[in-house]
Amino acid sequence: VRFPVASRSGDLRTPMPALAKIVGRCGLLFLLGILFDVLGLILLLVGIFGSLEKFDFFIYTGAIVVALSLVWWTFWYTVNLEVSEEELLGVRTAGKTRHPNLV
């Protein structure tokens, strides 16, 4: 078994860095978002296409689970925002602020 070896530049010759770039900093929130989306979609489809006596329970529960997945996606997006230290502190260059909306 051969394991991927990091080159001197630091990048691995596997698709993992590409996956890490997509997932971002917090993989747990990403997985929770995916899990809630899939679970909610399954519940919705069971409620819609299943010949069940309590179909409305599955439809409503699926819709609520999909709506709750938006919470996980919002957390994931917020964690992955990148703000430079200059923007955060409002560093002035040559007497002018870099961004006029920062004080």
Residue frames as a rotation matrix with the C-alpha (Angstrom) as fourth column:
VAL 1
0.589 0.808 0.000 0.00
0.808 -0.589 0.000 0.00
0.000 0.000 -1.000 0.00
ARG 2
-0.589 -0.752 0.296 1.43
0.755 -0.643 -0.131 3.35
0.289 0.146 0.946 -1.00
PHE 3
0.329 0.640 -0.694 0.31
0.810 -0.569 -0.141 6.45
-0.485 -0.516 -0.706 0.83
PRO 4
0.688 -0.069 0.723 0.39
0.475 -0.710 -0.520 9.90
0.549 0.700 -0.455 -0.80
VAL 5
-0.039 -0.800 -0.599 3.53
0.971 -0.172 0.166 11.80
-0.236 -0.575 0.783 0.05
ALA 6
0.859 0.292 -0.421 3.69
0.252 -0.956 -0.148 15.55
-0.446 0.021 -0.895 0.43
SER 7
0.386 -0.742 0.548 6.10
0.742 -0.103 -0.662 17.23
0.548 0.662 0.511 -1.92
ARG 8
-0.556 -0.690 -0.463 8.46
0.831 -0.455 -0.318 19.94
0.009 -0.562 0.827 -0.75
SER 9
-0.786 0.314 0.533 5.95
-0.095 -0.912 0.398 22.59
0.611 0.263 0.746 -1.78
GLY 10
-0.871 0.383 0.306 3.44
-0.340 -0.022 -0.940 21.03
-0.354 -0.923 0.149 0.62
ASP 11
0.036 0.950 -0.312 0.64
-0.990 -0.008 -0.139 19.91
-0.134 0.314 0.940 -1.72
LEU 12
-0.301 -0.029 0.953 -0.49
-0.180 0.983 -0.027 16.31
-0.936 -0.180 -0.301 -1.82
ARG 13
-0.806 -0.009 -0.592 -0.92
-0.592 0.039 0.805 14.58
0.016 0.999 -0.037 -5.11
THR 14
-0.735 0.678 -0.004 -4.43
0.673 0.729 -0.126 13.41
-0.082 -0.095 -0.992 -4.27
PRO 15
-0.283 0.704 0.652 -7.89
0.373 -0.545 0.751 14.94
0.883 0.456 -0.108 -4.70
MET 16
0.071 0.341 -0.937 -8.11
0.992 0.077 0.103 15.60
0.107 -0.937 -0.333 -0.94
PRO 17
-0.764 -0.327 -0.556 -6.92
0.437 -0.896 -0.075 19.24
-0.474 -0.300 0.828 -1.12
ALA 18
-0.830 0.532 0.168 -9.67
-0.107 -0.447 0.888 19.90
0.548 0.719 0.427 -3.68
LEU 19
0.028 0.856 -0.517 -12.24
0.610 0.395 0.687 18.35
0.792 -0.334 -0.511 -1.33
ALA 20
-0.204 -0.176 -0.963 -10.89
0.943 -0.300 -0.146 20.37
-0.263 -0.938 0.227 1.59
LYS 21
-0.989 -0.146 -0.038 -11.19
0.126 -0.935 0.331 23.52
-0.084 0.323 0.943 -0.53
ILE 22
-0.438 0.897 0.057 -14.86
0.021 -0.053 0.998 22.76
0.899 0.439 0.004 -1.20
VAL 23
0.202 0.532 -0.823 -15.72
0.805 0.388 0.448 21.78
0.557 -0.753 -0.350 2.39
GLY 24
0.378 -0.112 0.919 -13.85
-0.237 -0.971 -0.021 24.69
0.895 -0.210 -0.394 3.94
ARG 25
-0.472 -0.690 0.549 -12.79
-0.634 -0.167 -0.755 25.10
0.613 -0.704 -0.359 7.53
CYS 26
-0.516 0.348 0.783 -15.55
-0.708 0.341 -0.618 23.23
-0.482 -0.873 0.070 9.35
GLY 27
-0.820 0.122 -0.560 -16.38
-0.334 0.692 0.640 19.85
0.466 0.711 -0.527 7.89
LEU 28
-0.831 0.525 -0.185 -18.83
0.492 0.539 -0.684 19.04
-0.260 -0.659 -0.706 10.68
LEU 29
-0.267 0.757 -0.596 -21.19
-0.220 -0.650 -0.727 21.89
-0.938 -0.063 0.341 9.77
PHE 30
-0.488 0.028 -0.872 -20.90
-0.872 -0.039 0.487 20.93
-0.020 0.999 0.043 6.09
LEU 31
-0.912 0.114 -0.393 -21.81
0.050 0.984 0.169 17.31
0.406 0.134 -0.904 6.88
LEU 32
-0.635 0.731 -0.251 -24.72
0.403 0.035 -0.915 18.39
-0.659 -0.682 -0.317 9.10
GLY 33
-0.275 0.514 -0.812 -26.06
-0.674 -0.705 -0.218 20.56
-0.685 0.488 0.541 6.29
ILE 34
-0.622 -0.009 -0.783 -25.81
-0.675 0.514 0.530 17.68
0.397 0.858 -0.325 3.80
LEU 35
-0.944 0.237 -0.228 -27.31
0.311 0.866 -0.391 15.21
0.105 -0.440 -0.892 6.29
PHE 36
-0.460 0.816 -0.350 -30.30
0.106 -0.341 -0.934 17.44
-0.881 -0.467 0.070 7.09
ASP 37
-0.308 0.328 -0.893 -30.89
-0.891 -0.430 0.150 18.12
-0.334 0.841 0.425 3.37
VAL 38
-0.748 -0.030 -0.662 -30.85
-0.394 0.824 0.408 14.42
0.533 0.566 -0.629 2.48
LEU 39
-0.875 0.433 -0.219 -32.96
0.455 0.577 -0.678 13.38
-0.167 -0.693 -0.701 5.47
GLY 40
-0.395 0.752 -0.527 -35.51
-0.227 -0.636 -0.737 16.13
-0.890 -0.172 0.422 4.82
LEU 41
-0.394 0.210 -0.895 -35.73
-0.919 -0.088 0.384 15.26
0.002 0.974 0.228 1.13
ILE 42
-0.893 0.059 -0.446 -36.24
0.005 0.993 0.122 11.58
0.449 0.107 -0.887 1.93
LEU 43
-0.701 0.671 -0.242 -39.00
0.416 0.110 -0.903 12.40
-0.579 -0.733 -0.356 4.41
LEU 44
-0.310 0.585 -0.750 -40.66
-0.636 -0.714 -0.294 14.71
-0.707 0.386 0.593 1.90
LEU 45
-0.535 0.061 -0.842 -40.57
-0.772 0.368 0.517 12.11
0.342 0.928 -0.150 -0.86
VAL 46
-0.928 0.251 -0.274 -41.89
0.331 0.895 -0.298 9.39
0.171 -0.367 -0.914 1.46
GLY 47
-0.523 0.764 -0.378 -44.75
0.169 -0.341 -0.925 11.68
-0.836 -0.547 0.049 2.47
ILE 48
-0.253 0.419 -0.872 -45.56
-0.830 -0.557 -0.027 12.64
-0.497 0.717 0.489 -1.11
PHE 49
-0.254 0.064 -0.965 -45.23
-0.839 0.483 0.253 9.31
0.482 0.874 -0.069 -2.91
GLY 50
-0.985 -0.098 -0.139 -45.82
-0.017 0.868 -0.496 6.79
0.170 -0.486 -0.857 -0.13
SER 51
-0.097 0.994 -0.052 -49.30
-0.197 0.032 0.980 5.45
0.976 0.105 0.193 0.34
LEU 52
-0.809 -0.271 -0.521 -49.28
0.456 0.270 -0.848 6.05
0.371 -0.924 -0.095 4.06
GLU 53
0.233 0.935 -0.267 -52.07
0.900 -0.102 0.424 6.90
0.370 -0.339 -0.865 6.43
LYS 54
0.655 -0.080 -0.752 -50.06
0.456 -0.752 0.477 9.68
-0.603 -0.655 -0.456 8.08
PHE 55
0.217 -0.581 0.785 -48.52
0.947 -0.069 -0.313 11.20
0.236 0.811 0.535 4.96
ASP 56
0.727 0.116 0.677 -48.89
0.112 -0.992 0.051 14.75
0.678 0.039 -0.734 6.26
PHE 57
0.885 -0.465 -0.024 -46.53
0.008 -0.037 0.999 14.00
-0.466 -0.884 -0.029 9.19
PHE 58
0.164 -0.869 0.467 -43.75
0.815 0.386 0.432 13.07
-0.555 0.310 0.772 6.77
ILE 59
0.271 -0.020 0.962 -44.37
0.772 -0.592 -0.229 16.06
0.575 0.805 -0.145 4.51
TYR 60
0.890 0.119 0.440 -44.32
-0.118 -0.872 0.474 18.57
0.440 -0.474 -0.763 7.36
THR 61
0.749 -0.659 0.062 -41.38
0.123 0.231 0.965 16.91
-0.651 -0.715 0.254 9.12
GLY 62
0.159 -0.695 0.701 -39.38
0.967 0.255 0.033 16.82
-0.201 0.673 0.712 5.89
ALA 63
0.462 0.073 0.884 -40.07
0.461 -0.871 -0.170 20.48
0.758 0.486 -0.436 5.25
ILE 64
0.971 -0.106 0.216 -39.02
-0.239 -0.535 0.811 21.41
0.030 -0.838 -0.544 8.79
VAL 65
0.519 -0.827 0.215 -35.80
0.484 0.492 0.724 19.37
-0.705 -0.271 0.655 8.53
VAL 66
0.107 -0.457 0.883 -34.90
0.954 -0.204 -0.221 21.04
0.281 0.866 0.414 5.22
ALA 67
0.708 0.177 0.684 -35.61
0.065 -0.980 0.186 24.44
0.703 -0.087 -0.705 6.79
LEU 68
0.910 -0.407 0.085 -33.37
-0.116 -0.054 0.992 23.55
-0.399 -0.912 -0.097 9.75
SER 69
0.359 -0.818 0.449 -30.60
0.897 0.436 0.076 22.61
-0.258 0.376 0.890 7.33
LEU 70
0.514 -0.138 0.846 -30.46
0.402 -0.833 -0.381 26.28
0.757 0.536 -0.372 6.39
VAL 71
0.940 -0.221 0.260 -29.23
-0.336 -0.460 0.822 26.97
-0.062 -0.860 -0.506 9.93
TRP 72
0.497 -0.795 0.348 -26.29
0.419 0.571 0.706 24.61
-0.760 -0.205 0.617 9.41
TRP 73
0.263 -0.392 0.882 -25.53
0.940 -0.102 -0.325 26.13
0.217 0.914 0.342 5.99
THR 74
0.792 0.043 0.609 -25.59
-0.002 -0.997 0.073 29.63
0.610 -0.059 -0.790 7.48
PHE 75
0.820 -0.540 0.191 -23.20
-0.227 0.000 0.974 28.59
-0.526 -0.842 -0.122 10.25
TRP 76
0.345 -0.703 0.622 -20.92
0.769 0.592 0.243 26.88
-0.539 0.395 0.744 7.69
TYR 77
0.446 -0.132 0.885 -20.88
0.691 -0.577 -0.435 29.95
0.568 0.806 -0.166 5.46
THR 78
0.917 -0.061 0.393 -20.17
-0.261 -0.838 0.479 32.27
0.301 -0.542 -0.785 8.40
VAL 79
0.668 -0.709 0.226 -17.26
0.089 0.378 0.921 30.13
-0.739 -0.595 0.316 9.58
ASN 80
0.172 -0.616 0.769 -15.75
0.912 0.394 0.111 30.16
-0.371 0.682 0.630 6.08
LEU 81
0.942 0.111 0.318 -15.80
0.232 -0.898 -0.373 33.93
0.244 0.425 -0.872 5.60
GLU 82
0.056 -0.978 -0.199 -12.30
0.998 0.047 0.049 35.33
-0.039 -0.202 0.979 5.31
VAL 83
0.964 0.144 0.222 -11.52
0.143 -0.990 0.019 38.86
0.222 0.014 -0.975 6.39
SER 84
0.090 -0.995 0.036 -7.97
0.557 0.020 -0.831 40.14
0.826 0.095 0.556 6.20
GLU 85
-0.026 -0.182 -0.983 -6.43
0.983 -0.183 0.008 41.66
-0.182 -0.966 0.183 9.28
GLU 86
-0.944 -0.325 0.054 -6.11
0.328 -0.910 0.253 45.00
-0.033 0.257 0.966 7.45
GLU 87
-0.416 0.870 0.265 -9.82
0.000 -0.292 0.957 45.11
0.910 0.398 0.121 6.74
LEU 88
0.262 0.529 -0.807 -10.62
0.771 0.388 0.505 44.05
0.581 -0.754 -0.306 10.27
LEU 89
-0.067 -0.394 -0.917 -8.49
0.901 -0.418 0.114 46.73
-0.428 -0.819 0.383 11.88
GLY 90
0.881 0.440 0.174 -8.97
0.467 -0.755 -0.459 49.43
-0.071 0.486 -0.871 9.24
VAL 91
0.021 -0.971 -0.237 -5.27
0.702 -0.155 0.695 50.00
-0.712 -0.181 0.679 8.58
ARG 92
0.857 0.227 -0.463 -4.49
-0.080 -0.828 -0.555 53.29
-0.509 0.513 -0.691 6.86
THR 93
0.069 -0.841 0.536 -2.08
0.888 0.297 0.350 53.41
-0.454 0.452 0.768 3.94
ALA 94
-0.710 -0.495 0.500 -0.55
0.674 -0.683 0.281 56.73
0.203 0.537 0.819 2.80
GLY 95
-0.943 0.301 -0.145 -3.10
-0.192 -0.844 -0.502 58.76
-0.273 -0.445 0.853 4.76
LYS 96
-0.221 0.902 -0.371 -6.11
-0.907 -0.051 0.417 57.07
0.358 0.428 0.830 3.15
THR 97
-0.059 0.282 0.958 -8.10
-0.571 0.778 -0.264 54.18
-0.819 -0.562 0.115 4.46
ARG 98
-0.930 -0.322 0.175 -7.94
-0.081 0.648 0.758 51.14
-0.357 0.691 -0.629 2.27
HIS 99
-0.475 0.859 0.190 -11.73
0.770 0.301 0.562 50.91
0.426 0.413 -0.805 2.25
PRO 100
-0.733 0.139 0.666 -13.75
-0.191 -0.982 -0.005 54.08
0.653 -0.131 0.746 2.69
ASN 101
0.322 0.947 0.004 -16.55
-0.290 0.095 0.952 52.31
0.901 -0.308 0.305 4.57
LEU 102
0.332 -0.285 -0.899 -14.18
0.832 0.537 0.137 51.32
0.444 -0.794 0.415 7.41
VAL 103
0.927 -0.002 0.375 -13.38
-0.162 -0.905 0.394 53.82
0.338 -0.426 -0.839 10.13
